[in-house]
Amino acid sequence: MNGEQTELFGVIFKQPYPFRLRPNDVVRVGDRLGRIIRVTDCAAVVLMNRPVREFTTRFDKPVRLQPSPLIFRISVNSEIEIIKGGQGKKRKAERRPV
């Protein structure tokens, strides 16, 4: 080490979660509910189930089809209604001394 070198000192602050939406949040989009499955710095991915399609065939057989879920992206700071917040990190239960 060089005797003339000064010490480096810095303070590191842990910033709060920078986005409004979090994974596992349940949100209302229009009149439907959707779940946030992933949040990145540029978009939040929302998974929303589509309604079941029911119809009868030409031979009078009832048919029910469940379409695949709709996946779309929204802004991470969107002002949409959050119905239920995500669970986040779960803490371990503290042990009490006996």
C-alpha positions as CSV (number, residue, x, y, z in Angstrom):
1,M,0.0,0.0,0.0
2,N,1.1,3.5,-0.7
3,G,1.4,5.7,2.4
4,E,-0.1,8.7,0.6
5,Q,-3.3,6.9,-0.4
6,T,-6.4,8.0,1.5
7,E,-9.0,5.6,2.7
8,L,-12.2,5.1,0.7
9,F,-15.4,5.4,2.6
10,G,-18.9,5.1,1.4
11,V,-22.4,4.6,2.7
12,I,-24.7,2.2,1.0
13,F,-28.4,2.8,1.3
14,K,-30.9,0.0,0.6
15,Q,-33.5,1.6,-1.5
16,P,-37.1,0.6,-1.2
17,Y,-38.8,-1.4,-4.0
18,P,-38.7,1.0,-6.9
19,F,-41.9,-0.1,-8.6
20,R,-45.6,0.2,-7.7
21,L,-46.5,-3.3,-8.9
22,R,-45.0,-6.4,-7.5
23,P,-45.1,-10.1,-8.6
24,N,-48.2,-12.0,-7.4
25,D,-50.3,-8.8,-7.1
26,V,-53.9,-9.3,-8.1
27,V,-55.2,-6.3,-10.2
28,R,-58.4,-5.3,-11.8
29,V,-58.2,-4.5,-15.5
30,G,-61.5,-3.3,-16.8
31,D,-64.1,-5.7,-15.2
32,R,-61.7,-8.7,-15.1
33,L,-59.0,-9.8,-12.6
34,G,-55.4,-10.5,-13.5
35,R,-52.2,-11.6,-11.7
36,I,-48.8,-9.9,-12.1
37,I,-46.4,-12.7,-12.8
38,R,-43.2,-10.8,-13.5
39,V,-41.9,-7.3,-13.0
40,T,-38.9,-5.9,-14.8
41,D,-37.5,-2.4,-15.0
42,C,-39.5,-1.6,-18.1
43,A,-42.8,-3.7,-17.9
44,A,-45.0,-5.8,-15.7
45,V,-46.4,-9.0,-17.2
46,V,-50.1,-9.7,-16.4
47,L,-51.8,-13.1,-16.8
48,M,-55.6,-13.0,-17.2
49,N,-57.9,-16.0,-17.7
50,R,-60.3,-15.8,-20.7
51,P,-63.9,-16.8,-20.3
52,V,-65.0,-20.4,-21.2
53,R,-66.6,-20.6,-24.6
54,E,-69.8,-22.7,-24.7
55,F,-71.6,-23.6,-27.9
56,T,-73.5,-26.5,-29.5
57,T,-72.3,-28.3,-32.6
58,R,-74.3,-28.9,-35.7
59,F,-75.2,-32.3,-34.2
60,D,-76.6,-30.8,-31.0
61,K,-73.6,-31.7,-28.8
62,P,-72.7,-29.2,-26.1
63,V,-69.0,-28.2,-26.2
64,R,-67.0,-26.2,-23.6
65,L,-63.6,-24.7,-24.6
66,Q,-61.2,-23.1,-22.1
67,P,-58.9,-20.8,-24.1
68,S,-55.3,-20.2,-23.0
69,P,-54.7,-17.3,-20.6
70,L,-54.1,-13.9,-22.1
71,I,-50.6,-12.5,-21.3
72,F,-49.9,-8.8,-21.8
73,R,-47.5,-6.1,-20.5
74,I,-48.2,-2.9,-18.7
75,S,-46.1,-0.2,-17.2
76,V,-44.6,-1.0,-13.8
77,N,-46.0,2.2,-12.3
78,S,-49.5,1.9,-13.8
79,E,-52.3,3.4,-11.8
80,I,-54.5,0.3,-11.9
81,E,-56.4,-1.0,-8.9
82,I,-54.5,-3.5,-6.8
83,I,-57.0,-5.9,-5.2
84,K,-54.6,-8.1,-3.3
85,G,-50.9,-7.3,-2.8
86,G,-48.2,-9.9,-3.3
87,Q,-47.0,-12.0,-0.5
88,G,-43.4,-10.8,-0.7
89,K,-40.8,-12.5,1.4
90,K,-42.0,-14.6,4.3
91,R,-40.1,-14.3,7.5
92,K,-39.2,-17.3,9.6
93,A,-41.1,-17.6,12.9
94,E,-39.0,-16.6,15.8
95,R,-38.2,-19.2,18.4
96,R,-39.0,-18.4,21.9
97,P,-36.7,-19.5,24.7
98,V,-38.2,-22.3,26.8
